[in-house]
Amino acid sequence: MKPSRIELEEAGLFRYRIRKSINSDMRTDGLLFLSPELLASFRADESPSQVANVATLPGIVGNSLAMPDVHWGYGFPIGGVAAFDRETGVISPGGVGYDINCGVNLTRTSLTMSEIKPQIEKLINTIFARVPAGVGRGGGLQITKPDFDKMLESGAQWATRRGVATAEDVAHMEDGGCLSWANPDKVSARARERGFDQVGTLGAGNHFIELQVVQQIFDEKVAAAFGLFENQVCIMCHSGSRGFGYQVCTEYLPMMDKAAQKYGISLPDRQLACAPLTSSEGESYLAAMACAANFAFVNRLALRRGAMDSIADVLGFDTDSERCGFGLVYDVCHNIAKFEKHTVDGKQKTVCVHRKGATRSLPAGHPDVPLAYRHVGQPVLIPGDMGRASWVLVGTESAMTESFGSAPHGAGRLLSRHQGAKLMRGEDVREKLEKQGIIVQARSRATLAEEQPDVYKNVDEVVRVAEGAGLARLVARLKPLGGIKG
Amino acid sequence: MSDNRELIHLSTQPDSENLCPRIQILEHSGDLKLLASGRDFFEALAYASSGLISQIVDIESIQETKKLPISAHGDDESSRAIAFLNELIYLIYGRKWLPKRIMRLTQCSTKNCNTLEGFVTGEPLDPERHTLKLDIKAITYHEFEISRSEGMTTIQFVCDL
């Protein structure tokens, strides 16, 4: 389906619908959470047709959804959410992405802006020197091969045994930082080879470690529950399962392509290759995907540890001291597929929710929200670009009814990397950010150009729409002080 | 070798001097799209391979110290070509071995055989001499196209970055 043929029908505040009647293969409607401004930013983007394509997959329940930061992806759009019936539905690697469990964690500190302001440059340089970053870079956590498989099985629990995280940290992670159905037997030797030396490495592209300051609090009660206060310094890490996850996805896609043929599933796009959730192919992918997810949980914990140790070293404190006051606010997946309980047509059902470039957003009282936050809801972390802001929101009840408990995952790309490179040179991006008081270090100047703020949509608008549509509520806006990129 | 198996010895191996006319970088909304052309499928794939490799590393810095067999499987030509290019991605980032030239490509596509195979020359990645410029996650099915016209074959592919 070509994007120009997709009719988007206004369907209430910040909602646009794609009627299933436009295509006989669609099993359900598409629903996009957008403002007119975000809609205008689509230009030649194919994401509405991708939302429609997802709606053709067997066993889809509810609408095929697009979060406010939706943009073009492979198979599913980025910002796409879809839930599938456990018995009749499918699992699609294209609904998870190559970077399995790409996600974000946020660490609070006891430090304030005024305390670290004079040392920002030194802090960033120290993190940059300590944390391996850049294309194909290894050299993070030293790990043995048997231990690698234990990590794939137990995720963040393994990280606590290695001293990379505490039990309290693990309690503040989505699913406790471990997808329990991981099975390393379903992962190839090649995936292990590609990811073996990459645990604790940042990678390249849009991944980052940032020091941020809480600029404004919008909900005092919830912010207090999350341990956030104005002028507080925080650390945000954005990365995923590195080469390990890419290889898992690469290898399972052709298997799913074959499986789709075997089970008679007609695909509008081969990148949507999928298998029934009840099939051996589907189960194998889910088990391998969970290994990659566990890898990513540990990877982000290790990145965070590198940043915390760097800060402690520069300031002359002990990493575990109260003076630093490091504590994990939360760690979210934004490329994942999981079985969850949701109300569908008035009945509680277990469905497989695919979130590709979408963050889980659970309300107060939900059993999967960490105990410490259960009275307020799950932290929803939405990173922005290098120059503007990142946000902390909190999950809502309406997200459960509207979006299978999902919210946006970031700003969403507006311009291609190539266009970014033509817009401004990396060195000029660095200087421009420095004039705004933001210190950036990157292994590659090209990355700075490709990832400059103007290639992204304004995250403030994405967040405004998310709140307006009831997908999450505002808690705090964080401003970048500096960061490292690959 | 069965009758339906084609064999090609590339008379003109891709190198940095003649890459440009055979490989184009196309505008793409998200990642990287390349178009490679050759006198037939094998030559186009060899150029596609060179185009891919040259996006990741300075191809001139790679010495041809070793030759490895390479193979890829798939039920159709597109699947085999994608698998082949993903094999190169694995060699570079997984095995840390830099391919330079693709040689002696053959393919069979019968009910019992769906393989594309050949050899690749290159050397192990040496961080002292080689810098990886770009992180390519995978070659995707998206907008993948093999076209043939007027004695030329083109392969268009999109890399997820």
Interface residues (C-beta under 8 A of the other chain):
Chain A: A44 D45 E46 H71 W72 G73 Y74 G75 Y98 D99 G134 V135 G136 R190 E193 R194 G203 A204 G205 G243 Y246 Q247 C249 T250 L253 P254 D257 K258 D269 R270 Q271 A273 R413 S416 R417 H418 S444 A446 G486
Chain B: I25 E27 H28 S29 G30 D31 L32 I56 G74 D75 S79 I82 A83 N86 I89 Y90 I92 Y93 G94 R95 K96 L132 K133 L134 D135 K137 A138 T140 Y141 H142 D160 L161
